[in-house]
């Protein structure tokens, strides 16, 4: 009988075990729609509007494309973990941080998601409140925040299949209404794309800063890419290890779904900034359409609601839901974890910080970039895509390190995070590279000699499909 728990540590639970072939039900097209649904949200709109006029519209577009192509690459690289082994982020991170140390990067990953859940629930409820006021004359934003939050929490608690089905409805609707909204704003203010893109920037912000801001929106998702790819259907022969064959569907969804949706919202945001100088998309809609086009205004507000709902259930509740489960895997389910994350996000009232979106995104990047570097170095450079999956669920296994914490990961995290303060405009890149280099060096020269990691010397057999709750009992 394998030992999977002891006082203070529990490593198994039905929602964090490796997925089976039967559970991998999301097609490549479904994954593409899932990522459109994840990426169509107002944070990008707001960030783009707030970057103008310091940067020109052309510079903002370039920053969006470059930043999100980098994120899409990282999503695909780290998503390979979910495709090969079917494990969530909260379990994989045990390999590099240790069984208890894993809670540190998990906590840092959960915080931004919970923050954005509350923030985007407020945006959706704000839109709902305007609709209700137009139709009934009654207004109660607080009540609608609670009700809208509750609906999203319930939707997420029902699991990945329900989330995926919702995206099939939401993604096409959001794209159609988004394109129409772009048309309405431009015609209302007599703007052409030539007018928009011919404008210059006033300066004060570098391109490096803008790229990092644009990356900050979904760099959070790079960490927990395995949470989604573990459910992706991969049509390859059993035992296939070719990276490109395994990750073809993942790369399509990440690249076209993420970058395409982010580009659409960036253009919407900077158009709003040029036309009105206002970063709040709901206020822009009301000012643009007002009482003259109430039906159109309601349709556009529905667009806002769907966009927040679509992003929140997949990007801001699912990841922290798994992370909270990992703290108490035998005591709570994913549904309970999602509920806890959602309630915290609403109680925190993050909408109070709505004027500081670019700065918040920069801080998020600083917190998470070192973890991305450590994960990449551990999976690709140190273990060369080979994990002893069974050991991830076994107390006193090879990932115990020093008191269940890996000193190499903690040592690598601190200076790489500090580097963001020294080089804020390029802090993501410095943090990622420093963390990766330090972690790999410390593991090779120190940790692996004290705490042997067999797969770093001679690859061990993949055991992901044999690891279940039953085999570990």
Residue pairs with C-beta under 8 A, 6 or more apart in sequence:
1 473
2 390
2 393
2 394
2 471
2 472
2 473
3 394
3 395
3 396
4 10
4 11
4 12
4 393
4 394
4 395
4 472
4 473
5 11
5 12
5 330
5 395
6 395
6 396
8 100
9 99
9 100
9 395
9 404
10 328
10 329
10 330
10 331
11 94
11 99
11 329
11 392
11 393
11 394
11 395
12 329
12 330
12 393
12 469
12 472
13 325
13 326
13 329
13 330
13 332
13 333
14 333
14 469
15 322
15 325
15 329
15 333
15 334
15 337
16 87
16 88
16 90
16 91
16 322
16 325
16 326
16 329
17 393
17 467
17 468
17 469
18 85
18 86
18 87
18 230
18 389
18 464
18 465
18 467
18 468
19 86
19 230
19 231
20 86
20 465
21 465
23 86
23 231
24 86
24 230
24 231
24 232
24 233
24 234
25 161
25 164
25 231
25 233
26 34
26 160
26 164
26 228
26 231
26 232
26 233
27 233
27 249
28 232
28 233
28 248
28 249
28 252
28 253
30 164
30 167
30 168
31 228
31 232
31 249
31 250
31 252
31 253
31 257
32 252
32 253
32 256
32 257
33 167
33 168
33 171
33 172
33 257
34 163
34 164
34 167
34 171
34 228
34 253
34 257
34 314
35 253
35 254
35 256
35 257
35 258
35 261
36 167
36 171
36 174
36 175
36 257
36 260
36 261
37 166
37 167
37 170
37 171
37 174
37 310
37 311
37 314
38 167
38 218
38 221
38 257
38 258
38 261
38 310
38 311
38 314
38 315
39 218
39 257
39 258
39 260
39 261
39 262
39 265
39 311
40 171
40 174
40 175
40 178
40 261
40 264
40 265
40 307
40 310
40 311
41 120
41 217
41 265
41 307
41 308
41 310
41 311
41 315
42 120
42 123
42 265
42 281
42 304
42 307
42 308
43 116
43 119
43 120
43 217
43 357
43 361
44 64
44 214
44 217
44 262
44 265
44 266
44 269
45 265
45 266
45 268
45 269
45 272
45 279
45 281
46 269
46 279
46 280
46 281
46 354
46 357
47 213
47 214
47 217
47 269
47 357
47 358
47 361
48 60
48 64
48 265
48 266
48 267
48 268
48 269
48 270
48 273
49 269
49 270
49 272
49 273
49 278
49 279
50 273
50 279
50 357
50 358
51 60
51 63
51 205
51 210
51 213
51 270
51 273
51 358
52 60
52 201
52 270
52 273
52 274
53 199
53 201
53 202
53 273
54 201
54 202
54 203
54 204
54 205
55 63
55 201
55 205
55 207
55 210
56 199
56 200
56 201
57 196
57 197
57 199
57 270
57 274
58 197
59 201
59 207
59 210
60 210
60 266
60 270
61 197
61 263
61 266
61 267
61 270
62 207
63 207
63 210
63 211
63 213
63 214
64 214
64 262
64 263
64 266
65 259
65 263
66 211
66 214
67 210
67 211
67 212
67 213
67 214
67 215
68 214
68 215
68 218
68 258
68 259
68 262
68 263
69 255
69 259
70 211
70 215
71 215
71 218
71 219
71 221
71 222
71 258
72 251
72 254
72 255
72 258
72 259
74 219
74 222
74 225
74 372
74 376
75 218
75 221
75 222
75 225
75 250
75 254
75 258
76 225
76 247
76 250
76 251
76 254
76 255
77 376
77 380
78 222
78 223
78 225
78 226
78 372
78 375
78 376
78 379
79 225
79 226
79 228
79 229
79 247
79 250
79 254
80 229
80 243
80 246
80 247
80 250
80 379
80 385
81 87
81 92
81 225
81 226
81 229
81 379
81 387
82 88
82 225
82 226
82 227
82 228
82 229
82 230
82 231
82 232
83 229
83 230
83 232
83 234
83 246
83 247
83 250
84 241
84 246
84 385
84 387
84 462
84 464
85 92
85 226
85 230
85 387
85 389
85 462
85 464
86 230
86 464
86 465
87 226
87 230
87 389
87 392
87 464
88 224
88 226
88 227
88 230
88 322
88 326
89 106
89 109
89 223
89 224
89 225
89 226
89 227
89 319
89 322
89 323
90 102
90 106
90 224
90 322
90 323
90 325
90 326
91 326
91 392
91 393
92 226
92 375
92 379
92 387
92 392
93 102
93 105
93 106
93 371
93 375
94 101
94 102
94 392
94 399
95 378
95 379
95 383
95 387
95 392
95 399
96 374
96 375
96 378
96 406
96 409
96 439
97 104
97 105
97 374
97 405
97 406
97 409
97 410
98 399
98 400
98 401
98 402
98 404
98 405
98 406
98 409
99 395
99 397
99 399
99 400
99 404
100 403
100 404
100 405
101 401
101 404
101 405
101 406
101 409
101 410
102 326
103 326
103 327
104 410
105 223
105 371
105 374
105 409
105 413
106 323
106 326
106 327
107 323
108 367
108 368
108 371
109 220
109 223
109 224
109 319
109 320
109 323
109 368
109 371
110 319
110 320
110 323
110 324
110 341
111 367
112 220
112 364
112 367
112 368
113 220
113 315
113 316
113 317
113 319
113 320
113 341
114 316
114 320
114 341
114 344
114 345
114 348
115 345
115 348
115 350
115 360
116 311
116 312
116 315
116 316
116 345
116 350
117 149
117 152
117 312
117 316
117 317
117 320
117 341
117 342
117 345
117 346
118 149
118 345
118 346
118 347
118 348
118 349
118 350
118 351
119 350
119 351
119 353
119 354
120 308
120 311
120 312
120 316
121 145
121 148
121 149
121 152
121 308
121 312
121 345
121 346
122 145
122 349
122 350
122 351
123 281
123 282
123 304
123 308
123 351
124 148
124 304
124 305
124 307
124 308
124 309
124 312
125 141
125 144
125 145
125 147
125 148
125 149
126 141
126 282
127 282
127 301
127 302
127 304
127 305
128 144
128 148
128 301
128 305
129 139
129 140
129 141
129 144
130 282
130 286
130 297
130 301
131 298
131 301
131 302
132 138
132 139
132 140
132 144
133 139
134 294
134 297
134 298
145 346
146 346
148 305
148 309
149 342
149 345
149 346
150 342
151 309
152 309
152 312
152 313
152 317
152 342
153 317
153 338
153 339
153 342
153 343
155 162
155 163
155 166
155 309
155 313
156 163
156 312
156 313
156 314
156 317
156 318
156 321
156 338
156 342
157 321
157 334
157 335
157 336
157 338
157 339
158 335
159 334
159 335
160 228
160 231
160 318
163 313
163 314
163 318
164 231
166 309
166 310
166 313
167 310
167 314
170 306
170 307
170 309
170 310
171 310
173 303
173 306
174 303
174 306
174 307
174 310
175 261
175 264
177 299
177 300
177 302
177 303
177 306
178 264
178 265
178 268
178 303
179 264
180 299
180 300
181 268
181 285
181 300
181 303
182 264
182 267
182 268
182 271
184 288
184 289
184 296
184 300
185 191
185 268
185 271
185 272
185 275
185 284
185 288
186 192
186 193
186 196
186 271
186 275
188 275
188 288
188 289
189 275
189 276
189 288
191 271
191 274
191 275
195 274
196 270
196 271
196 274
199 274
206 425
208 425
208 426
209 358
209 362
209 424
209 425
212 361
212 362
212 365
212 424
212 425
212 426
212 427
212 428
213 358
213 361
213 362
213 365
214 262
214 266
214 361
215 365
215 428
216 360
216 361
216 362
216 364
216 365
217 262
217 361
218 258
218 262
218 315
219 364
219 365
219 368
219 369
219 372
219 428
220 315
220 319
220 364
220 368
221 315
221 319
222 368
222 372
223 319
223 368
223 371
223 372
223 375
224 319
224 322
225 254
227 318
227 319
227 322
228 314
228 318
229 250
232 249
232 250
232 253
233 249
234 246
234 249
236 242
236 245
236 246
239 462
240 246
241 385
243 385
268 281
269 279
269 281
272 278
272 279
272 281
272 284
273 279
275 284
276 284
276 287
276 288
278 284
278 287
279 357
280 354
281 304
282 301
282 304
285 297
285 300
285 301
285 304
286 297
289 296
289 297
289 300
290 297
316 345
317 338
317 341
317 342
318 338
320 337
320 338
320 341
321 334
321 335
321 337
321 338
321 341
322 334
322 337
323 337
324 332
324 336
324 337
324 340
324 341
325 332
325 333
325 334
325 336
325 337
332 340
353 360
362 424
362 427
365 420
365 427
365 428
365 431
366 417
366 420
366 421
366 427
366 428
366 431
367 417
369 416
369 417
369 420
369 427
369 428
369 429
369 431
369 432
369 435
370 412
370 413
370 416
370 417
370 431
370 432
370 434
370 435
371 413
371 435
372 432
372 435
373 412
373 416
373 431
373 432
373 433
373 434
373 435
373 436
373 439
374 409
374 412
374 413
374 435
374 436
374 439
376 432
376 436
377 435
377 436
377 437
377 439
377 440
377 443
378 439
378 443
379 385
379 387
381 436
381 440
382 440
382 443
382 444
382 448
382 453
382 456
383 453
383 455
383 456
384 455
384 459
386 455
386 459
386 460
386 462
387 455
387 462
387 464
388 398
388 454
388 455
388 460
388 463
389 462
389 463
389 464
389 467
390 397
390 463
390 466
390 467
390 471
390 472
391 397
391 398
391 399
392 399
393 467
393 472
394 472
398 451
398 452
398 453
398 454
399 406
400 451
401 407
401 447
401 451
402 451
406 447
407 442
407 447
408 438
408 439
408 442
408 443
408 446
408 447
409 439
411 438
411 442
412 434
412 435
412 436
412 438
412 439
412 442
413 435
415 434
415 438
416 430
416 431
416 432
416 434
416 435
416 438
417 431
419 427
419 430
419 431
419 434
420 427
420 428
420 430
420 431
421 427
422 430
423 430
443 453
443 456
444 456
447 453
448 456
454 460
